[in-house]
Amino acid sequence: MGEPRFWSKGMEKELIIHGRPHLNSPWLIGGYEGWVDAGKVSSGSVTYLKDTLRARKFAEILSDGFHHFKEFRPRVVVEDGLLRQVDYPQNEFFYWKNRESRPDVILFIGQEPHFRWKAFVDLIVKLALRFGVQRLVTIGGLYDQVVHTIPRKISVVAATPQMLEDLLVHDVITIDYAGPGSHVSLLQERCQANGIGSFMLWGRVPPYIKTSSPWDSIQILELLSTLVPFEVDLRGLRAEAKLIDEQLQRAVEEKPDLKTYVKQVESMQRSRHPVSAKSGDNVITIEAFLKHVDKGNKKKD
């Protein structure tokens, strides 16, 4: 592989390693809040893994210099007129020991950086090289022209043709896309340059879901539990999915515009020409859809 390849030099002070666990050929699974987190598929999936596996924090990337605090504001706690706590945006690494002979797992949960993307990516890759990561997986969520009533497949972006071929046997679909990107694409490129296999798994979220989309998280975690492999209890996510299904069913019955949208997309999906995330023009943002619904409601009022 040769010498490690980085964009930035001398950034080690922003990567704080609190402990050095002995890990067996770990997989690094990353999730982010921000642009790649539609339906909280990215941050929610990895946070669920962290909590369920009881993974332990061992490292972090300092937020100062990477984040715009007007976008990701620090959280404060005030009690009885006294400032008790200030919590800054977190970029944290956790580890979990798998069964003997199986790869261990590193989890990264962070905020998508506003500034210095290349330096941020380099810090993740440096940690991955230091702990012998063999695979780096980024989980993402994107809004697409899909509905909650029809099962949808995970989309994948792989670094190499062979890796893509290996993933396609798991009934995932590919993406064709040209447009604005996220720093996770830079991360995949930098992993490939440093000999770390990497791929992205994307959940496709209906544009009217304003909270979480647990169905996508379930699919992604089921796939990862097969690939790594590991065991994870998904009953919590399944219970959440059932509850949100019930809420959505009521919303569909109460909002004529939403009901019409769902039926139109169902018709397209069930035809031989389903709409997918293969073009930026085909993706309906949640903001645009909700504005349309709001306008319809105002006219009725």
N, C-alpha and C positions, 0 to 999 in steps of 0.2 A: 504493500500500500504506500510505502514511502513516508515522508514527513507529513504530519498533520497540516491541513490547509485551512487557514482562517482569514477573515477579512480584517479583523482588529487585533491589535497587540496590546499587551499590558492591562487587560481588563479584569484580572483575577480578583481584585479587591471587591468587585461587585457580585461575585459568586462566593457565597458563604457556605462552607461545608462544616456542619456541626459534628458529624460522625462519619466513620469509614467502615460501613458494614461489608462483610465478605459476601459477595453475590456471585451466583452461578449463571454466567452467560445471560444476563437479564434482558428482558424486553422493557423499553421505555414507552409508556402510554401517556400521551399528553392531551389535556383539555384546557380550553380558554374561555373566559368571558370576553364579549366583544363582538366583532363583525362576523366571526365564524360560529356563533353560538345561537343560531335560530332554534327556538323551542328548548333552549338550555340543553341541547343534545351533547354539546362539547363539554361544558363545565359540569353538567349534571351527571353524565355517565361516569366521568372519572371521580367525581366526588362520591358517588354511590359506591364505586369500587373501593375507594379509600376507607369509607366508613364501614362497609360490610367486611372487608378483609382486615380491618384494624391495622392498616399500614402506618408505619412510623416515620415521622418527619426527620430528615437528616441533612437537608441542604435548602438554600433559598437564593434567589436573585433579588438584590435590593431594588426597590421600585423607583427611587429617586434617580432622575436622569432618563428614565424610559417611559414614564407615564405623565399624562397631562392631568393634574389633580382637579381641574375644572370638569373633566370628563368622568374620571373615576375618583370621586371625592373621598378623602379619608372619612371614616366613620367615627363619630364621637359619642361619648356617653356622659351625660350631665345628670347628676343626682343632687337634689336639694340645693340647687344653685352652684354646685361645685363641679368643675371638669374632672371627671374620674378616669377617662380613657380615650386615647386616640389610636385608631387602627388604620394603618396605611394599606394601599393595595398590595396584595400578597402574590408572590411567585414562588411556590414551594414544591420541593421534591420529597416524596415518601418512598419507603421501600417495604416490600413484603416478601418473606421467604416462602417459596413454594415447596412442594414435596421434594424429597431428595432425588436427584438426577434430572428434575425438571427445571426449566429456566425460572429464575426469580423475576420479580416485577418491580420496576421503578415507576411511580406515578408522578406526573407533573401537573399541577393545577395553578393557573396563572391568569393574568390579564394580558390581552393582546397589547403589545407596546405601541405607543404613539410616536416615539422617537427612537432613533438609532437601532433600526431593525437588525442590521447586520451584526452589531455588537451583541444584541440580545440573543440572536441565533447562535453566535459563536460560543457564548457561555453555556448554552444547552448542549452543544456538540462537545465542548471540552469536558463537561461532566460525563456525557455518554462515553467518551473515549477513556476517561479515567476509570470508570467502573465496568468497562468491557461490554457495553451494550451491543447486542447482536442485531436487534431490530428496534426501530423507532416508529411508533404508530401515532398519528395525530387523528383525533376524532373531531368532526365538525358537523354543524347543522346548517342547512340552507333552506330558504323558502322556495317552494316549487309549486307548480300547478297540479297538486295532488289533493286527495281528500282522506279523511280519517276512516271512511266507510269501506275503503278498498285497501288490502295489504299492499305495501310498497317495498321495493328492494333497496338495499344499501348501495350507494354509489362508491366507487373506488378510484383512486389515483395512485398508481404505482411508479416506482423509480426505474424499473427495468421491465422489458418484455417478459422475461422468465417469471419474475415476481407476479406480474399481472396474470399470466397464465395459471400460476398456482392458486391465485385468489379466485379466478373465475369459476373454478370447480365448486365453489361454495355459494353459487347462485347469487352473485352480486352483479351489478351492471357498471359499465364504464361511463365516463363523462367526456363530452367534447365541449370545450369552453374557450372563449377568448374575451378578456375583459379585465376589470380591476381585480387585483389579487390580494392575498393576505401574506403576512410574514411566514405562515406555515409552508408556503411554496418555496420560500428562500431556505427554510429549515430542511426541507426534503432535498433540495439541490446540494446544500452543504453537507448533509449526511452522505449522499452519494459520492461527493468528492473525497470524503474521508473513509470510505469503505464500510459504511453502516447501512444495511438494508433498511429502506423506509417506505411507508405507504400511508395514504390517508383514507379514512372511512367516513363517508358523509351520510347523515340521515336527511331525508327529504321531508320537510315539514309543511303541512297545509298552511296557507297564508293567514288563516283566521285564528290560528292558535296563538294566544297572547302569553300563555304561561309555559309549562313544560310539555314535552312530547315524549312520554315514557315509552311508547311503542318503538320508536327509533333507538332509544337507549337499550331496550331489551334485545333487539336484533343485533346491535353492534356488540354488546357484551356477550351474547350467546356465541357469536362468531369468534371473538377473541378468546373465549374460554376453550374453544376447539383448537385454535391456532397455537396458543402458547404451549401447553394447555394449562387450565386451572379450573377449580370449582368455585362457583359463586352463587349465593342464594339470591334469586331474583324475585322472590315473593313480594318484597316491598314495592318494586317497580310495577309488578302485575296488579297489585291492589290500587296503586295510583292510576294506572291506565284504566282500570275498570271505573273508578270514580270520575275521571275526566271524560270517558265515553258517555257516561250518564249525563254529565253537564252539557256536553256537546249536543247530545240528542235533544235535550230541552231547548237549547239555543237554536237549533235548526228549525224546530217547530214554532218558535216564537218570532223568528226573523225571516220574513219572506225572501229578502235578497240573499241571505245566506243559504236558504233552502234551494233557491234557484241555482246559485253557484255550485253547490254540491251536486245537484242532479246533472248540470251541464258537464262538469268534470267527470262524473261517473260515466256518462254516455261516451265521452271521448276516451276514457281509460279502457272501457270495455270494447271499444271498436278496435280495428286493426291498426289504428294510427294514434296510439297513446301519446299524450304530451309528457315530455320529460325535461330534465335540466340540461339539455344539450345546447341551449342558446340563451344568452342573456335576455333576449326579447321574449322568451317564453315564460320567464319567471315573474310572477306577480308578487310584489312586495306586500307585506302585511299593512304597511302604512297606506299604500294606494287602495288596497281593497277596503280597509276600514273607512277611508275617506268616502269611498263610493257608498258604503252602507250608511254612513252618517248622513250623506246628502239625501239618500232615499228616505231615511227616517224623518228628516226635517221637512221634506215635501209632504209627507203624510200628516205631520203635525199641523 
